[in-house]
Amino acid sequence: MKRLFITALIFGSFISGAIAQNGVTNTKKNNTEINGRLTEAERKELQAKRDLLNALDKKEAWIRSNPEEMKKAQEAGWFKNAEKTRAEVRKRIKQLESK
């Protein structure tokens, strides 16, 4: 029974690894196709928008991990502003990706 469990665990690891690798390959392919349709300026803008979303996520995580900063951010309306910015950025990303 123990061998069966270990075998199933190893097999499952291989399967999930293959699926994950396929997802990475498809994502790279999709990004390459998108980037092939965009001008250099649009590619740079798309990357900047993605970087901005990532930076907002990291800053929010940092704010939430610090109670004093959390209080300041809530009082200043940071979360509301961040959501508004995220919505605008996601909209522009969709526009660029649909070209």
C-alpha positions in Angstrom: 0.0 0.0 0.0 2.8 2.3 0.9 4.5 1.6 -2.5 1.3 2.3 -4.3 1.0 5.7 -2.6 4.6 6.6 -3.4 4.2 5.5 -7.0 1.0 7.5 -7.3 2.6 10.5 -5.7 5.6 10.4 -8.1 3.3 9.8 -11.1 1.2 12.8 -10.1 4.3 15.0 -9.7 5.3 14.1 -13.3 1.8 14.8 -14.6 1.5 18.2 -12.8 5.0 19.1 -14.0 4.1 18.4 -17.6 0.9 20.4 -17.3 2.7 23.3 -15.8 5.4 23.2 -18.4 2.8 23.2 -21.1 1.1 26.2 -19.6 4.5 28.1 -19.5 5.1 27.2 -23.2 1.6 28.3 -24.2 2.0 31.6 -22.3 5.3 32.2 -24.0 3.8 31.4 -27.3 0.8 33.7 -26.6 3.1 36.5 -25.5 5.2 36.1 -28.6 2.1 36.3 -30.8 0.9 39.4 -29.0 4.3 41.0 -29.1 4.6 40.3 -32.9 1.5 42.4 -33.5 2.6 45.4 -31.4 4.9 48.2 -32.2 8.0 48.6 -30.0 6.4 51.5 -28.1 3.3 49.3 -27.5 5.4 46.4 -26.3 7.2 48.7 -23.8 3.9 50.1 -22.6 2.4 46.6 -22.2 5.4 45.5 -20.1 5.3 48.7 -18.1 1.6 48.1 -17.3 2.3 44.6 -16.2 5.1 45.8 -14.1 2.8 48.4 -12.5 0.2 45.7 -11.6 3.0 43.6 -10.0 4.3 46.6 -8.1 0.8 47.4 -6.8 0.4 43.9 -5.6 3.7 43.9 -3.8 3.1 47.2 -2.2 -0.4 46.1 -1.0 1.1 42.9 0.5 3.7 45.0 2.3 1.0 47.5 3.6 -1.2 44.6 4.8 1.7 43.1 6.7 2.3 46.3 8.7 -0.6 47.4 10.9 0.7 51.0 11.2 1.0 51.3 7.4 -2.4 49.6 7.0 -4.0 52.2 9.1 -2.4 55.0 7.2 -3.3 53.5 3.8 -6.9 53.1 4.8 -7.1 56.7 6.1 -5.6 58.0 2.9 -7.8 55.9 0.6 -4.9 54.0 -0.8 -6.8 50.8 -1.5 -9.6 52.6 -3.3 -7.1 54.5 -5.5 -5.1 51.3 -6.1 -8.2 49.4 -7.3 -9.1 52.3 -9.6 -5.6 52.2 -11.0 -5.7 48.5 -11.4 -8.9 48.7 -13.3 -7.5 51.3 -15.7 -4.3 49.4 -16.2 -6.1 46.0 -16.9 -8.3 47.8 -19.4 -5.3 49.1 -21.3 -3.6 45.7 -21.1 -6.7 44.1 -22.7 -6.7 46.8 -25.4 -3.0 46.2 -26.2 -3.4 42.4 -26.1 -6.4 42.4 -28.5 -4.5 44.2 -31.3 
